[in-house]
Amino acid sequence: MIDIGVNINHRFLLDDMVKTLSEMQENNVNGMICIASDLDESKQVQGLSQIYPNVWNTLGCHPHQAKSWTSDSQSQLSALIHGERPVAIGEMGLDFNRNYSTPDEQRHAFREQLELASEHKLPLYLHERDAHKEMLETLKQYPELAHKSVIHCFTGSKEALDNYLALGLYIGITGWVCDERRGGDLQDAIPHIPLDRILLETDAPFLLPRNIRPRPKKNHPKYLPWIAEEVARLKGIPLQTLIQATMNNTETVFGIRA
């Protein structure tokens, strides 16, 4: 398996990458995509992917960090892409839940990253929270991009799922699906996700799967199998069938194979 979403910029993951990768592989997780949230982190994860063969990276600006987007950001990211091609642009999108950056700042950074992805023919690594309608309307203007991109950490309803699938998006599933307290909508939606549209991610160190016993303190890419097991259970299919499908999907979207 490949974990398509890891926030590597946390000391317990980053300070001993050899240990992190070893623990992953011991649990049959043979690679990970490290997500960028701003320009500095884009440079950091790009550097890691050049050192470790089964580590890949995105480049981009999270909507929370959109206030850091400047008139030079697009050209700076473009230069990074020319230096070492990432697997996707992002984590990018809209988040109107907390508005750490204003909606207009988010829209501007989102639009410029969409232009960047179009220019370089790279998938979108999308984040959306409390902005579903506007996200849909924006992505409808980029149908070719949407058809080969992923909505990261999907937690929504069957209706939201149908809207994203209609755009052709792939659906990233995290440990939220293992949460008996708040994962009900997602659990109900899982059977309706086509097998050729599912991707698996931990979003480590966040969203620890609550079906792990004994329960650790922080999430880690080595816990991806717990997410896979729950998704397979909810879909009523063999675990290996799900794993093979998600590996195929990961290769289709990002062009990578462990």
C-alpha positions as CSV (number, residue, x, y, z in Angstrom):
1,M,0.0,0.0,0.0
2,I,0.9,3.6,-0.4
3,D,-0.3,6.3,2.1
4,I,-1.3,9.1,-0.2
5,G,-1.4,11.8,2.6
6,V,1.2,12.3,5.3
7,N,2.0,15.6,7.1
8,I,5.6,14.8,7.6
9,N,6.6,18.0,9.2
10,H,6.3,16.7,12.8
11,R,9.4,15.8,14.8
12,F,8.3,12.3,15.7
13,L,8.0,11.4,12.0
14,L,10.7,13.6,10.6
15,D,13.6,13.3,13.0
16,D,14.1,9.6,12.2
17,M,13.0,9.0,8.7
18,V,14.7,5.6,8.6
19,K,12.6,4.5,11.6
20,T,9.4,6.0,10.1
21,L,9.9,4.2,6.8
22,S,10.9,1.0,8.5
23,E,7.8,0.9,10.7
24,M,5.7,1.6,7.7
25,Q,7.2,-1.2,5.7
26,E,6.8,-3.7,8.6
27,N,3.0,-3.0,8.3
28,N,3.0,-3.4,4.5
29,V,2.9,0.3,3.7
30,N,5.6,0.6,1.1
31,G,5.5,4.3,0.3
32,M,4.0,7.7,1.2
33,I,3.1,11.0,-0.3
34,C,4.2,13.9,1.8
35,I,1.8,16.9,1.6
36,A,3.0,20.5,1.3
37,S,1.0,23.3,3.0
38,D,3.1,26.3,2.0
39,L,6.2,27.3,0.1
40,D,8.7,26.4,2.9
41,E,7.1,23.0,3.4
42,S,7.0,22.5,-0.4
43,K,10.8,22.8,-0.5
44,Q,11.2,20.5,2.5
45,V,9.1,17.6,1.2
46,Q,10.7,18.0,-2.3
47,G,14.1,17.5,-0.6
48,L,12.9,14.4,1.2
49,S,11.6,12.8,-2.0
50,Q,15.0,13.3,-3.6
51,I,16.6,11.3,-0.7
52,Y,14.1,8.5,-0.1
53,P,13.0,6.4,-3.2
54,N,9.5,5.5,-1.8
55,V,8.7,9.1,-0.6
56,W,6.9,11.4,-3.0
57,N,5.6,14.9,-2.6
58,T,3.1,17.5,-3.5
59,L,3.8,21.2,-3.9
60,G,1.3,23.9,-2.9
61,C,-0.4,26.1,-0.5
62,H,-3.2,25.0,2.0
63,P,-6.1,27.4,2.3
64,H,-5.2,28.0,5.9
65,Q,-1.9,29.4,4.6
66,A,-3.4,31.4,1.7
67,K,-2.5,34.6,3.4
68,S,1.2,33.8,2.8
69,W,0.6,33.6,-1.0
70,T,2.3,36.5,-2.8
71,S,2.7,37.8,-6.3
72,D,5.8,35.6,-6.6
73,S,4.4,32.4,-5.2
74,Q,3.2,31.0,-8.5
75,S,6.5,31.5,-10.2
76,Q,8.4,30.1,-7.2
77,L,6.4,26.9,-7.2
78,S,6.8,26.7,-11.0
79,A,10.5,26.8,-10.5
80,L,10.3,24.0,-8.0
81,I,8.3,21.9,-10.4
82,H,10.9,22.4,-13.1
83,G,13.6,21.3,-10.6
84,E,11.8,18.1,-9.5
85,R,8.3,17.2,-10.6
86,P,5.9,16.6,-7.8
87,V,3.0,14.1,-7.9
88,A,0.3,16.8,-7.5
89,I,-0.3,20.5,-6.7
90,G,-1.6,21.0,-3.2
91,E,-2.8,20.7,-0.6
92,M,-5.0,23.4,-2.1
93,G,-8.6,24.5,-2.0
94,L,-11.1,26.3,0.2
95,D,-11.8,26.1,3.9
96,F,-14.5,28.5,5.2
97,N,-14.7,26.7,8.6
98,R,-12.2,28.7,10.5
99,N,-11.0,31.2,7.9
100,Y,-7.4,31.4,9.1
101,S,-7.0,33.1,5.7
102,T,-9.8,35.2,4.4
103,P,-12.1,33.7,1.7
104,D,-10.7,36.1,-0.9
105,E,-7.1,35.2,0.0
106,Q,-8.1,31.5,-0.3
107,R,-9.8,32.1,-3.7
108,H,-6.8,33.9,-5.1
109,A,-4.3,31.2,-4.0
110,F,-6.7,28.5,-5.2
111,R,-7.1,30.1,-8.7
112,E,-3.3,30.6,-9.1
113,Q,-2.6,27.0,-8.2
114,L,-5.3,25.8,-10.6
115,E,-3.5,27.7,-13.3
116,L,-0.2,26.1,-12.2
117,A,-1.7,22.6,-12.3
118,S,-3.1,23.3,-15.8
119,E,0.2,24.6,-17.1
120,H,2.2,21.6,-15.8
121,K,-0.5,19.0,-16.3
122,L,-0.5,17.9,-12.7
123,P,-3.3,16.5,-10.5
124,L,-5.0,18.6,-7.8
125,Y,-4.6,17.5,-4.2
126,L,-7.8,19.2,-2.9
127,H,-8.9,20.3,0.6
128,E,-12.5,21.5,1.2
129,R,-14.3,22.3,4.4
130,D,-17.6,24.2,4.6
131,A,-17.1,25.4,1.0
132,H,-18.6,22.5,-1.0
133,K,-20.8,24.6,-3.4
134,E,-18.1,27.1,-4.3
135,M,-15.5,24.3,-4.7
136,L,-17.8,22.5,-7.2
137,E,-18.5,25.6,-9.2
138,T,-14.8,26.4,-9.4
139,L,-13.8,22.9,-10.4
140,K,-16.4,22.8,-13.1
141,Q,-14.3,25.3,-14.9
142,Y,-11.4,22.9,-15.0
143,P,-13.0,19.6,-16.0
144,E,-9.9,18.0,-17.4
145,L,-8.0,18.7,-14.1
146,A,-10.9,17.5,-11.9
147,H,-11.1,14.2,-13.7
148,K,-7.6,13.2,-12.6
149,S,-7.5,14.7,-9.1
150,V,-8.3,13.8,-5.5
151,I,-10.5,15.3,-2.8
152,H,-8.3,14.7,0.2
153,C,-9.7,13.5,3.5
154,F,-13.3,13.2,2.3
155,T,-15.7,13.2,5.3
156,G,-19.0,14.2,3.7
157,S,-22.4,12.9,2.9
158,K,-23.6,10.7,0.1
159,E,-24.9,13.9,-1.7
160,A,-21.4,15.5,-1.4
161,L,-19.8,12.3,-2.7
162,D,-22.1,12.1,-5.7
163,N,-21.2,15.7,-6.6
164,Y,-17.5,15.0,-6.4
165,L,-17.8,11.8,-8.4
166,A,-19.8,13.6,-11.1
167,L,-16.7,15.8,-11.5
168,G,-14.6,12.6,-11.9
169,L,-12.6,13.1,-8.6
170,Y,-11.0,10.4,-6.7
171,I,-11.9,10.1,-3.1
172,G,-9.3,10.1,-0.3
173,I,-10.4,8.2,2.8
174,T,-8.7,8.6,6.2
175,G,-9.1,7.3,9.7
176,W,-12.3,9.4,10.0
177,V,-14.0,6.3,8.7
178,C,-13.0,4.5,11.9
179,D,-14.6,7.1,14.1
180,E,-17.8,5.9,15.7
181,R,-18.5,9.4,17.1
182,R,-18.5,11.5,14.0
183,G,-17.9,9.2,11.0
184,G,-21.4,8.1,10.4
185,D,-22.0,10.1,7.2
186,L,-18.7,8.8,5.7
187,Q,-19.4,5.2,6.8
188,D,-22.8,5.4,5.0
189,A,-21.1,6.9,1.9
190,I,-18.4,4.2,1.6
191,P,-20.5,1.6,-0.2
192,H,-21.3,4.1,-2.9
193,I,-17.7,4.9,-3.8
194,P,-16.8,3.0,-7.0
195,L,-13.8,0.8,-6.4
196,D,-11.9,2.6,-9.1
197,R,-12.2,5.9,-7.3
198,I,-11.0,5.1,-3.8
199,L,-7.6,6.2,-2.4
200,L,-6.3,5.6,1.2
201,E,-4.5,8.0,3.4
202,T,-3.7,8.5,7.1
203,D,-3.4,12.3,7.2
204,A,-0.8,11.5,9.9
205,P,-0.2,12.6,12.6
206,F,-3.8,13.6,12.6
207,L,-7.0,11.5,12.5
208,L,-5.8,8.5,14.3
209,P,-8.0,5.5,13.5
210,R,-10.1,4.8,16.6
211,N,-10.2,1.0,16.0
212,I,-6.5,0.5,17.0
213,R,-5.9,-1.3,20.3
214,P,-4.1,-0.4,22.4
215,R,-4.7,3.1,21.1
216,P,-1.5,5.1,20.4
217,K,-1.2,8.9,21.0
218,K,-0.5,10.0,17.4
219,N,-1.3,8.8,13.9
220,H,1.4,7.3,11.7
221,P,1.5,6.0,8.1
222,K,2.0,2.5,9.5
223,Y,-1.6,2.6,10.6
224,L,-3.0,2.7,7.1
225,P,-4.0,-1.0,7.2
226,W,-6.6,-0.2,9.9
227,I,-8.2,2.2,7.5
228,A,-8.1,-0.3,4.7
229,E,-9.7,-3.0,6.9
230,E,-12.6,-0.7,7.8
231,V,-13.2,0.4,4.2
232,A,-13.2,-3.2,3.0
233,R,-15.6,-4.2,5.8
234,L,-18.0,-1.4,4.9
235,K,-17.9,-2.2,1.2
236,G,-18.3,-5.9,1.9
237,I,-15.3,-7.0,-0.2
238,P,-12.0,-8.9,0.6
239,L,-9.3,-6.7,2.0
240,Q,-6.9,-7.7,-0.8
241,T,-9.4,-6.6,-3.4
242,L,-9.5,-3.2,-1.9
243,I,-5.8,-2.9,-1.5
244,Q,-5.1,-3.9,-5.2
245,A,-7.8,-1.4,-6.4
246,T,-6.3,1.5,-4.3
247,M,-2.8,0.7,-5.6
248,N,-4.1,0.8,-9.1
249,N,-5.8,4.1,-8.5
250,T,-2.7,5.6,-6.8
251,E,-0.7,4.7,-9.9
252,T,-3.4,6.1,-12.2
253,V,-3.7,9.5,-10.4
254,F,-0.1,10.1,-9.3
255,G,1.9,7.9,-11.6
256,I,3.7,6.1,-8.8
257,R,4.2,2.6,-7.7
258,A,6.0,1.2,-4.6
